[in-house]
């Protein structure tokens, strides 16, 4: 009969203890981060770097009533000063010729909305254009003898008739219903041969009372100060 070595029970006991310790260590082994908590899943970017899962991402910023806008909210209306500034900035450069006259007329109409009766406006524009031409070139001055006799600036024509052109004109009220001003932008060549466009002239008129019931009111030009 073979007799067992006296060391066999000791070896078995030692092996059992070692296996038990290893099993316990495996059960309670901390994660690689050292925090003792299981690591959450990660989403991988195409570049190879990873980002935390949604459970660890920062919460989305909420919109407050002060910063939230609706798509159907009306845009604020531009102020009259802004409209006038936009009209001035849209004017063509000097020397543009006939091509720029329409833009100047549109800018004047936008900056000063109409406030006269249509008949009065048309009459004033006709009178203003003719009066400016007579003042600048001398053509038709006999139509307003009193005006040119009292106007210190209408002594002698200073511009050639052939190179005179009214670029744009508007007629508007001048502070009262029976007073009006015709604002004109024009071009002309002076006696020295210099041609300049974008010249500005304001001509003032007052409504004259007819002398009889059959007569219609007319606009009379006022001498320049």
C-alpha positions in Angstrom: 0.0 0.0 0.0 1.3 3.4 -1.0 1.4 5.9 1.9 0.4 9.6 1.0 2.9 12.3 1.6 2.3 14.3 4.7 2.6 17.5 2.6 -0.4 16.7 0.4 -3.2 18.2 2.6 -1.1 21.3 3.0 -0.7 21.7 -0.7 -4.4 21.2 -1.3 -5.3 23.8 1.3 -2.8 26.3 -0.1 -4.1 25.8 -3.7 -7.7 26.2 -2.5 -6.9 29.5 -0.7 -5.1 30.8 -3.8 -8.0 30.0 -6.1 -10.4 31.6 -3.7 -8.4 34.8 -3.5 -8.1 34.9 -7.3 -11.8 34.4 -7.7 -12.6 37.2 -5.3 -10.2 39.6 -7.1 -11.8 38.9 -10.4 -15.2 39.6 -9.1 -14.4 42.9 -7.5 -11.7 44.1 -10.0 -12.1 47.9 -10.6 -12.6 49.2 -14.2 -9.6 50.7 -16.1 -10.5 54.2 -15.2 -9.9 53.5 -11.5 -13.3 54.9 -10.5 -14.8 51.5 -9.6 -17.8 52.2 -12.0 -18.5 50.5 -15.3 -17.5 52.6 -18.2 -20.3 53.8 -20.5 -20.5 53.1 -24.2 -18.6 55.5 -26.5 -19.4 56.6 -30.1 -16.4 56.7 -32.4 -15.8 59.5 -34.9 -14.5 58.9 -38.4 -11.1 60.4 -37.3 -10.7 57.6 -34.7 -11.4 59.7 -31.6 -14.3 58.9 -29.4 -16.9 61.1 -27.7 -18.9 60.3 -24.5 -22.2 58.7 -24.8 -25.4 60.7 -24.5 -25.6 59.9 -20.8 -22.4 61.9 -20.2 -23.0 64.8 -22.7 -23.8 68.3 -21.6 -27.6 69.0 -21.6 -28.9 71.0 -24.6 -29.3 74.8 -24.1 -33.0 75.8 -23.8 -34.3 78.8 -25.6 -35.7 81.6 -23.4 -38.7 83.7 -24.4 -36.3 86.7 -24.9 -34.2 85.0 -27.5 -37.0 83.0 -29.2 -38.4 84.5 -32.5 -41.2 83.3 -34.7 -41.0 83.0 -38.4 -44.1 85.0 -39.1 -43.1 88.1 -37.0 -43.3 91.2 -39.1 -40.1 93.1 -39.8 -39.8 96.6 -38.4 -40.8 99.3 -40.9 -37.9 101.6 -42.0 -38.0 105.1 -40.7 -38.4 108.1 -43.0 -34.8 109.2 -42.4 -33.6 105.8 -43.4 -35.7 105.9 -46.6 -34.2 109.3 -47.4 -30.7 108.1 -46.8 -31.2 105.1 -49.0 -32.6 107.3 -51.7 -29.6 109.6 -51.6 -27.2 106.6 -51.6 -28.9 105.3 -54.7 -28.2 108.5 -56.8 -26.1 108.0 -59.9 -22.6 109.6 -59.9 -22.0 113.0 -61.5 -21.6 112.9 -65.3 -24.0 110.0 -65.8 -26.0 111.9 -68.4 -29.5 111.0 -69.4 -29.2 107.5 -68.0 -29.1 108.8 -64.4 -32.0 111.3 -64.6 -34.6 108.6 -63.9 -32.8 107.5 -60.8 -32.7 111.1 -59.5 -36.4 111.5 -60.1 -37.2 108.3 -58.2 -35.0 109.4 -55.3 -36.8 112.7 -55.1 -40.2 111.1 -55.1 -39.2 108.6 -52.4 -37.6 111.3 -50.1 -40.6 113.7 -50.3 -44.0 112.0 -50.8 -46.6 114.0 -52.8 -48.9 116.3 -50.8 -50.5 118.5 -53.4 -53.6 118.1 -55.5 -52.7 116.5 -58.9 -53.8 119.6 -60.9 -51.8 121.9 -58.7 -48.8 119.7 -58.9 -48.8 119.5 -62.6 -49.3 123.3 -63.0 -46.4 124.0 -60.6 -44.1 121.6 -62.3 -44.8 123.2 -65.7 -44.3 126.7 -64.2 -41.2 125.7 -62.3 -39.5 124.1 -65.3 -40.2 127.1 -67.6 -39.2 129.7 -64.9 -35.9 127.9 -64.3 -35.1 127.7 -68.0 -35.9 131.4 -68.4 -33.7 132.3 -65.4 -30.7 130.2 -66.5 -30.8 130.8 -70.3 -32.9 134.0 -70.7 -35.5 132.2 -72.9 -39.0 133.3 -72.0 -38.3 135.9 -69.4 -40.9 138.3 -70.8 -43.5 135.9 -69.3 -42.5 137.0 -65.7 -41.3 140.6 -65.9 -42.1 141.4 -62.3 -40.1 138.3 -61.1 -37.0 139.1 -63.0 -37.1 142.8 -62.2 -37.2 142.0 -58.5 -34.7 139.1 -58.5 -31.1 140.0 -58.1 -30.0 136.7 -59.6 -31.8 137.0 -62.8 -30.0 140.0 -64.4 -28.3 138.1 -67.2 -28.5 134.6 -68.5 -25.5 132.5 -67.5 -26.1 129.2 -69.3 -26.3 128.2 -73.0 -29.8 127.1 -74.1 -28.5 124.1 -76.1 -26.7 122.6 -73.1 -29.4 123.2 -70.5 -31.3 120.2 -69.1 -33.7 119.6 -66.2 -32.9 116.2 -64.8 -35.7 115.9 -62.2 -38.3 118.0 -60.5 -41.0 117.7 -57.8 -43.6 120.2 -56.4 -44.6 120.1 -52.7 -46.4 122.2 -50.1 -44.2 124.9 -48.6 -45.6 125.0 -45.0 -49.1 126.1 -46.0 -51.8 125.0 -48.4 -51.5 128.1 -50.5 -47.7 128.0 -50.7 -45.6 125.6 -52.7 -42.0 124.9 -53.6 -40.7 123.3 -56.8 -37.4 121.5 -56.2 -35.4 121.0 -59.4 -32.2 119.2 -60.3 -30.6 120.3 -63.5 -27.5 120.4 -65.7 -26.0 123.2 -67.8 -22.9 124.7 -69.4 -21.9 128.1 -68.2 -20.3 130.9 -70.1 -16.8 129.5 -69.5 -17.7 126.2 -71.2 -17.9 124.2 -68.0 -20.7 121.6 -67.9 -22.0 120.6 -64.5 -24.9 118.4 -63.6 -26.7 117.9 -60.3 -27.3 121.6 -59.8 -30.2 122.2 -57.3 -32.7 125.1 -57.4 -35.8 125.7 -55.2 -38.5 128.0 -56.7 -41.3 129.2 -54.3 -44.8 130.0 -55.4 -48.0 131.4 -53.8 -51.6 130.8 -54.9 -53.1 133.9 -56.4 -56.8 134.6 -55.8 -58.7 135.1 -59.0 -60.1 138.6 -59.7 -63.5 137.2 -60.8 -65.6 134.1 -60.2 -64.8 132.7 -63.6 -61.1 132.8 -63.2 -59.1 129.9 -61.8 -56.5 130.2 -59.1 -53.0 130.5 -60.4 -49.5 130.1 -58.9 -47.3 133.2 -58.8 -43.5 132.9 -58.4 -41.9 134.6 -55.5 -38.6 136.5 -56.0 -35.5 134.8 -54.5 -34.2 136.3 -51.3 
